[in-house]
């Protein structure tokens, strides 16, 4: 068992992620007494500034991004911070950084939020300064490559200095409460696990929809696209959690062993099982928005929408399709998992004029965290003209169910786990590479078959071909 680190080193400490997520998360953890009194936080980036300047910078970020009700103890938190400027492309500054970090009696946790191209020189600088020795663990923020080869290159570079048990690859979706609740739903309730298989489940839908366009991610997104930006990491992790076998225990090795089995069981996608699209000018939430090519300022074949029909070729999921879709400039921002159960084998109510619909479990991840199970119930009445049945929802709104509990953003959990050395919610190398292998095969298919993105209007649910992808199987996307 690792001891909680008494030093936290933040690379990329002036970036957008640090301002919006890392600093607010750490400040909130500190205010709740979850950070050890001895924990010292050293921030570094290329910008030239003093510790006093950085504390002012951090204060401004907290005022902007930390909710009012969680701003207690900001001054005390700022006193934990120090800053050392470092250009990651050279070894200059790393000795000063090591001096500022000082002795880490319990351990050092490093959070690397920089461009992947800087990973290798950063690792070399850490080794040069002696900051990779002893109880040191490193958290890596995505993207971890653009394909399998580049991912392996990054992982090899990190592995030169850090063993796998000290590498924490971050997928912030795994820090979301509802994603973790998926495991509790499956493995802590006798109601679900016995029917969580091909005998009882007809299909699964996973949707990650965004209303935004490129915003500030123009250069990154056009080189990435929806498949690599969303499907490769977030969506495949959600699929793995839905489809995994019960782990022997809730620890890092057991959970990740079962996830990687699912990823390795994914069947290669066929041509008719993929749809790709790119948004054009339209209206989102009543506001006119430009098309992708207009935002980008040039023509591009980068996809902003992907729909896939995936299969997990194992005993539990034989014949059960997993429909995945993600896109930008869609009608609403929503991330959800829909588990559609099969129809009852025989309805005793048909002779009385009543029809039944299959049960459906909807797990909402964002913007609202909830679990909804639809069930059939009888409509009250004397039934003189026949029995009427209606589908009714059983709703569990997580904020209401746990009203006395602090709702935390994903990075609070992930940063605390990094500091404490718990890898359960982090991604192992073989997971990442299994994901990339499947994604690379899809991109190869697109190139070989000359599959180009189909146009769809901003504010719609993507190209009509995405609707047809599901409707060919008698399935409708869960849009209502």
Residue pairs with C-beta under 8 A, 6 or more apart in sequence:
1 421
2 107
2 135
2 137
2 420
2 421
2 422
3 106
3 107
3 135
3 421
4 36
4 39
4 106
4 107
4 419
4 420
4 421
5 39
5 104
5 106
5 107
5 108
5 109
5 135
5 137
5 419
5 420
5 421
6 36
6 38
6 39
6 40
6 104
6 105
6 106
6 107
7 39
7 40
7 42
7 101
7 102
7 104
7 107
7 108
7 109
8 26
8 39
8 40
8 41
8 42
8 108
8 109
8 110
8 111
8 415
8 419
9 42
9 44
9 97
9 101
9 108
9 109
9 110
9 111
9 131
10 18
10 22
10 41
10 42
10 43
10 44
10 111
10 113
11 44
11 45
11 86
11 88
11 110
11 111
11 112
11 113
11 114
11 122
12 18
12 45
12 112
12 113
12 114
12 141
13 22
13 43
13 44
13 45
13 54
13 83
13 113
14 43
14 45
14 46
14 47
14 54
14 57
15 45
15 113
15 114
16 216
17 113
17 141
18 43
18 61
18 113
19 61
19 64
19 65
20 61
20 65
21 65
21 172
21 409
21 411
22 111
22 113
22 411
22 415
23 58
23 61
23 62
23 65
24 61
24 62
24 65
24 66
24 70
24 409
25 408
25 409
25 411
25 412
25 415
26 35
26 41
26 77
26 415
27 62
27 66
27 70
27 71
27 73
27 74
27 77
28 66
28 70
28 408
28 412
29 35
29 412
29 415
29 416
30 73
30 76
30 77
30 80
31 70
31 71
31 72
31 73
31 74
31 77
32 406
34 416
35 80
35 419
38 106
39 80
39 419
40 80
40 82
40 101
40 102
41 80
41 81
41 82
42 81
42 82
42 83
42 84
42 97
42 100
42 101
43 54
43 58
43 81
43 82
43 83
43 84
44 83
44 84
44 85
44 86
44 93
44 97
45 85
45 86
46 85
46 86
46 87
46 88
47 85
48 85
49 57
49 83
49 85
50 83
51 81
51 82
51 83
53 83
54 81
54 82
54 83
55 78
55 81
55 83
58 78
58 81
59 74
59 78
62 71
62 74
62 77
66 74
82 100
84 93
84 96
84 97
84 100
85 93
86 92
86 93
86 94
86 96
86 97
86 125
87 93
88 114
88 118
88 121
88 122
88 125
89 118
89 121
90 121
90 125
91 124
91 125
91 128
93 125
94 125
94 126
94 128
94 129
94 131
95 129
97 129
97 131
98 129
98 130
98 131
101 108
101 131
104 134
104 135
104 136
106 135
107 134
107 135
107 136
107 137
107 421
108 131
108 134
108 135
108 136
108 137
109 136
109 137
109 138
109 139
109 418
109 419
109 421
110 126
110 131
110 136
110 137
110 138
110 139
111 138
111 139
111 141
111 415
111 418
112 119
112 122
112 138
112 139
112 140
112 141
113 141
114 122
114 141
116 143
116 144
116 145
116 150
116 154
119 140
119 154
119 157
119 158
120 154
120 157
123 132
123 157
123 158
123 160
123 161
123 162
126 132
126 161
127 160
127 161
132 161
132 162
136 162
136 166
137 162
137 166
137 167
137 168
137 418
137 421
138 158
138 162
138 166
138 167
138 168
139 168
139 169
139 170
139 414
139 418
139 426
140 154
140 158
140 167
140 168
140 169
140 170
141 170
142 169
142 170
142 171
142 233
143 224
143 228
143 229
143 233
144 151
144 154
144 155
144 169
144 432
145 151
145 152
145 153
145 154
145 436
146 223
146 224
146 228
147 436
147 439
147 440
147 443
148 433
148 436
148 437
148 440
151 432
151 433
151 436
152 433
155 429
155 432
155 433
158 167
159 167
159 429
164 428
164 429
165 423
167 429
168 417
168 418
168 423
168 426
169 426
169 427
169 428
169 429
169 432
170 414
170 426
170 427
171 233
171 234
171 237
171 426
171 427
172 410
172 411
172 414
173 179
173 233
173 234
173 237
173 238
173 365
173 410
174 180
174 237
174 410
174 414
174 425
174 426
174 427
175 409
175 410
175 411
175 412
175 413
175 414
175 425
176 365
176 366
176 369
176 410
177 369
177 398
177 407
177 408
178 363
178 364
178 365
178 366
178 369
178 370
178 371
178 398
179 238
179 241
179 365
180 425
181 363
181 369
181 371
181 398
182 238
182 241
182 242
182 337
182 363
183 241
183 250
183 255
185 192
185 363
185 371
186 192
186 193
186 196
186 246
187 193
187 246
187 247
192 361
193 246
195 201
195 341
196 316
197 316
197 317
198 316
198 317
198 318
198 319
198 320
199 342
200 341
200 342
201 320
201 339
201 340
201 341
201 342
202 320
202 340
202 341
202 342
202 343
202 358
203 320
203 321
203 322
203 323
203 340
203 473
203 475
204 239
204 242
204 243
204 320
204 321
204 322
204 323
204 337
204 338
204 339
204 340
205 322
205 323
205 324
205 325
205 336
205 337
205 338
205 340
205 475
205 477
205 478
206 235
206 238
206 239
206 242
206 322
206 323
206 324
206 325
206 336
206 337
206 338
207 324
207 325
207 326
207 334
207 335
207 336
207 338
207 477
207 478
208 230
208 234
208 235
208 325
208 326
208 335
209 325
209 326
209 327
209 330
209 331
209 332
209 333
209 334
209 335
209 461
210 326
210 327
210 328
210 329
210 330
210 333
211 284
211 285
211 328
211 329
211 330
211 331
211 332
211 333
212 328
212 329
212 333
213 279
213 289
213 290
213 292
213 295
213 328
213 329
213 458
214 221
214 292
214 295
214 296
214 328
218 295
218 296
221 229
221 302
222 296
222 300
222 302
223 302
224 302
225 302
225 303
225 304
226 276
226 303
226 304
226 305
226 306
226 326
226 327
226 328
227 276
227 303
227 306
227 439
227 442
227 443
228 439
230 306
230 326
231 306
231 308
231 324
231 326
231 439
232 435
232 436
232 439
233 427
233 435
235 324
235 326
236 263
236 435
236 438
236 439
237 259
237 427
238 337
238 365
239 262
239 310
239 312
239 322
239 324
240 259
240 260
240 262
240 263
240 431
241 259
242 322
242 337
242 339
243 262
243 312
243 316
243 317
243 322
244 255
244 258
244 259
244 261
244 262
245 258
245 261
245 316
246 258
247 254
247 255
247 257
247 258
248 254
250 424
251 424
252 422
252 423
252 424
252 426
255 424
256 423
256 424
256 427
256 428
256 431
259 431
260 428
260 430
260 431
260 434
261 314
262 312
262 314
263 431
263 434
263 435
263 438
264 434
265 312
265 313
265 314
265 317
266 310
266 311
266 312
266 313
266 438
267 310
267 311
267 312
267 313
268 438
268 441
269 308
269 309
269 310
269 438
269 441
269 442
269 445
271 445
271 449
271 451
273 308
273 309
273 310
273 469
274 306
274 307
274 308
274 309
274 442
274 445
274 446
274 451
275 305
275 306
275 307
275 308
275 454
275 462
275 463
275 465
275 466
275 469
276 303
276 305
276 306
276 307
276 446
276 451
276 452
276 453
276 454
277 303
277 304
277 305
277 306
277 327
277 453
277 454
277 455
277 456
277 462
277 463
277 465
277 466
278 291
278 292
278 293
278 300
278 301
278 302
278 303
278 304
278 305
278 453
278 454
278 455
278 456
279 291
279 292
279 304
279 305
279 327
279 328
279 329
279 455
279 456
279 457
279 458
280 291
280 292
280 293
280 455
280 456
280 457
280 458
281 288
281 289
281 290
281 291
281 294
281 457
281 458
282 288
282 289
282 291
282 329
282 457
282 458
282 459
282 460
283 289
283 458
283 459
284 329
284 330
284 331
284 458
284 459
285 331
285 332
285 459
289 329
289 458
289 459
291 458
292 300
292 302
292 304
292 328
292 329
293 299
293 300
301 452
301 453
302 453
303 453
304 327
304 328
304 329
304 453
305 325
305 326
305 327
305 328
305 330
305 453
305 456
305 462
305 463
305 466
306 324
306 325
306 326
306 327
307 323
307 324
307 325
307 462
307 465
307 466
307 469
307 470
308 323
308 324
308 325
308 442
309 321
309 322
309 323
309 324
309 469
309 470
309 473
310 321
310 322
310 323
310 324
311 317
311 320
311 321
311 322
312 320
312 322
321 473
321 475
323 469
323 470
323 475
323 477
325 462
325 466
325 477
327 456
327 462
329 458
329 459
330 459
330 460
330 461
330 462
331 459
331 460
331 461
331 479
333 366
333 367
334 364
334 366
334 367
335 364
335 365
335 366
336 362
336 363
336 364
336 365
336 478
337 362
337 363
337 365
338 360
338 361
338 362
338 363
338 478
339 360
339 361
339 362
339 363
340 358
340 360
340 475
341 358
341 359
341 360
341 361
342 358
343 356
343 357
343 358
344 356
344 358
347 354
347 355
347 356
349 355
349 356
349 387
349 389
352 383
352 386
352 387
353 385
353 386
353 387
353 388
354 386
354 387
354 388
354 389
355 389
356 376
356 389
357 374
357 376
357 391
359 373
359 374
359 375
359 376
360 373
360 374
360 478
361 371
361 372
361 373
361 374
362 370
362 371
362 372
362 373
362 374
362 478
363 370
363 371
364 370
364 371
364 372
368 397
369 397
369 398
369 399
370 395
370 396
370 397
370 398
371 395
371 396
371 398
372 393
372 394
372 395
372 396
373 393
373 394
374 391
374 392
374 393
374 394
375 391
375 392
375 393
375 394
376 389
376 390
376 391
376 392
377 389
377 390
377 391
377 392
378 387
378 388
378 389
378 390
379 388
379 389
379 390
381 388
399 407
413 425
414 425
414 426
417 423
417 424
417 425
417 426
418 426
445 451
454 463
454 465
455 463
456 462
456 463
456 464
461 467
461 477
461 479
466 477
467 477
470 476
470 477
